[in-house]
Amino acid sequence: YVKADFKLDVRGIAVYAVGPELRDACHDLAENKAKPYAQSISPIESGNYIGSFGVADQHTTIRGLRRVAARLYNVTRHATYVEWGTDKTPARYVLTETVDYLNSKINAFNVGGAIDD
């Protein structure tokens, strides 16, 4: 039987949550996993949509703790219509499905593995 005392270092976690290592990991996940997946399920008509994805580093606050994040976005004028559809075209939910894909892989990531295809 082993007993361990643990005291949460909230300041240490706060520093790590906005640090360069976590920022780089978030950016890498968005650039090298989320973006290729989104492109792989994107409609291809002119090629404008599939070629207009980008990744932006940013900050967000979750449960009162500021932390780094990476945002996948698409800058084409019709990106909203691709995602949500119109009266004439069905929704494609590219970004929504990309989030679902990443969430399906999160258990491997949480246990120290990698998010593999």
N, C-alpha and C positions, 0 to 999 in steps of 0.2 A: 504494500500500500504506500503510495507516494502522495504527499500533499504539496500543492504549490499555491502560493499566494500571488495574486495578479491585481495590479492596479493599472487601469486604463489611463494612458497618457494622451489626453485629448489634444493637447497642444502639439505633440509629436505627430499624431494622425493628421491634424489640420495642416501641418507643414508638408507632409508627404502628399496629401490630397491635392495640393496645388504645385507640386514639385515637377521638375523636368522629366524624371523617370516615368511617372504616371502619365504626364502629357504625351511623351513619346509613345508609350504603350497604347494610349487611346487613339492617337493619330495613326499608328501602324495598323490597328484593328480596323479603323474606318477606311484607310487607304488600300489596304491589302486583303481585306476580307469583305467588308460591306460594299465598297464600290464595285469590285469585280462581280459580286453576286448581283447587285442591282443592274449592272450592265448586261449580265447574262440573261436576265428575265425581262429586259426592256424591249419595247416594240422597235422594230427597225423599218423605217420607211425612208426617211431622208438621211438618217444618220446623225441629225442634229441633236436629238434627245440623248442618245447613248453616249455621245461625245461631250456632253455638257455637264457631267457630274464633277463636283469638286468636294474637297474636305477642308473644313475650317476648324482651327483650334479655338476653344472658347472656355468660359467658366460657367458653372451652374451651381445652384444651391439645392442640396437634398437633405432634408431633415435638419436644417439649420447649419449645415457644414458646406462651406464653399469648396468646390473641387473642379479640377480640369475636366474637359469633355472634348469630344470631336464631333462635328456635325457634318453629315453627308447631305449635299444639296444638289439641285439641278437648276441651271440658270436659263434654260430655254423658255421662251414666252409661253409655250404650251405645256409646260411641266405640270401645272395645276390640273389641266384638262386630262393629261395622261393619268395622273394619280386618281382623280375623282370622277372622271368621265364628263360627258355632256349629254344633252338630249339625244344626240345622234351617235355618240360613240360610248362604248362601255368603259367603266373605270378599270384601270390596270393595276392599281395599288402596288406599284413598284417599290416605293419606300416603305410602305406598310409591311409588305411581304419580306423586305430585307430585314426589318426589325424582328419579325417573327423568326426568320432564319437564324439571326444572331442569338435570339433568346433560346432557340432549340439547341444551340451549341454551348450555352453558358455553363452547364454543369462540368464539362471537361475543363473549361477555363478555370472555374472556381477550385478545382482540386489540383491545380498546378500543371494541368496538361496544356494543350494548345487547341485553339479552335481550328480544327482541320475540316477539310471538305469531306 
